Amino acid sequence: MAKRGHEATRERAIGERLHEIQNKRLFEALGYATFPAYAAARRDVALSQAKKMFRIVRNYAMVDAIAIGLERAAALIPYAKLLRTDPGRLVGEKRVLGDTTVLETSTLENIAATTALRAELEEKKKARRQ
């Protein structure tokens, strides 16, 4: 747990710095026309990983992201959006997802729950149209 917490803290800090570089367009001062060009040249963080870190930085308090791990935190964001709630709130409330809380579910279980919820909401939307 301590190792995961340390890694998550480090990754979140990297995400915050990358987010700042992108939002303040600091990559231009470093000689890059776009943030993807900067990220590609750096090669220490893939653009897809940087984007995942951005989503976590925007949606979670650090303590919540660390509590569930960054991969699970990223996977929970679409689920929370479907529920129209804050992802950190799901963690704080120890929301039940399937048979367990979000603190105990795997990334794959979060993705499956999101897919199921999306389908359920689509069915409800279709039923209302008829």
N, C-alpha and C positions, 0 to 999 in steps of 0.2 A: 504494500500500500504506500509506504513512504517513497519508494522509487517512482511509482506511478504518479504520485502527487508532485514530486520534484520535476519529472518530465513534463507533466501537464502545465505546471507553473512556467517552465522554460518555454514550452510551445506557445502558451498564451502570451507571454512577453514578446516572443518573436512575432506573433500575429498582430499584437498591438503596434509594434514598430513598423511592420509591413503596411498595416492599415494607415498609419500616419504618413508613410512615404507615398502611398497611393493618393490619399485624400488631400494632402498638401502639395501634391505633384512634385515632391522632392526628387523624384527620379530624373526630372528635367535638369535640375542643378547638377546631377551626377552624369549628365551627358546622354541620357536615353530619351527617345521621343515618346515612348509609352511605358506603362508599368509592366506589361507582359515582356517587353524587350529587356527591361531592367531585371525582372525575375529570371528570364532565360539566361542572361549573362552571369547572374550570381551563382546559379547552379546549386546553391545550398538548400533551397526550398523550391519545390516544383510549384508552378502556378496553381495547379488544382489544390495542392496542400495549402498554399497561401490563401486561396479563396475560402477553403474550409475554416481556416483560422479566423478570417474576417467574420464569417457568419457566427462563429462562437463568441468572438469579442463583442459583436453587436447584440447578441441575444442572451448572454449569461453573465452573472457575477462570477468572478474567478473561483470562489469557493464551490459554487454549484457545478461548474465545468470540471473541476478537479474531483469532486465527489463521485461523478459518474464516469469520468474518463472522456477524453476529447472525441474519440470516435463515436461513442454513444451519444455524447452531447450533440455532435453534428447530425447524427441520424434522427435525433428527437425533434429537431427544428421544424421539419415539414409536418410532423404529427401535431405539434403545438399550433402551427399556423392553421391547420384544418380545424382545430378546436377553437381557434381565435383567442388564444391565450399566450402568455409569455412562457417560453421553454423553461426558464428558471423557476417559474411557479410550479410546473409539473414536478420538478425535483424537490422544491421546498415542501410541497403538499404530500410528497411521497405517493403521487398518483399511481393508481393501479393500472397496469397495462397487461391485459390478459389475466393471468393468474398471479402476477407478481408486481412489485412496485418498479418504477422506472430506475430505481437505484440497483435493481437486481437483474434487469433484462439485458440481453445481449444486443449488439448492434443489429444483427439479423432479425431478432424479434421486434426491434423498433421499426425496422424497414417493413416487415410483414404487417405489423399493426397499422402503419401508415397506409399501406396499400389497401388493407381491409377497410379502414375508416374512409378512405377516399371512395372506394366502391360503394360503401353504405350511404355516403352522402350523395353520390351520383344517383343511386336508386331512389332516394327520398326526393331529390330534385325532379327526376322523371315522373314520379308518382304525383307530385304537386302540379305538374304541367298537364296531366291527363284529367 
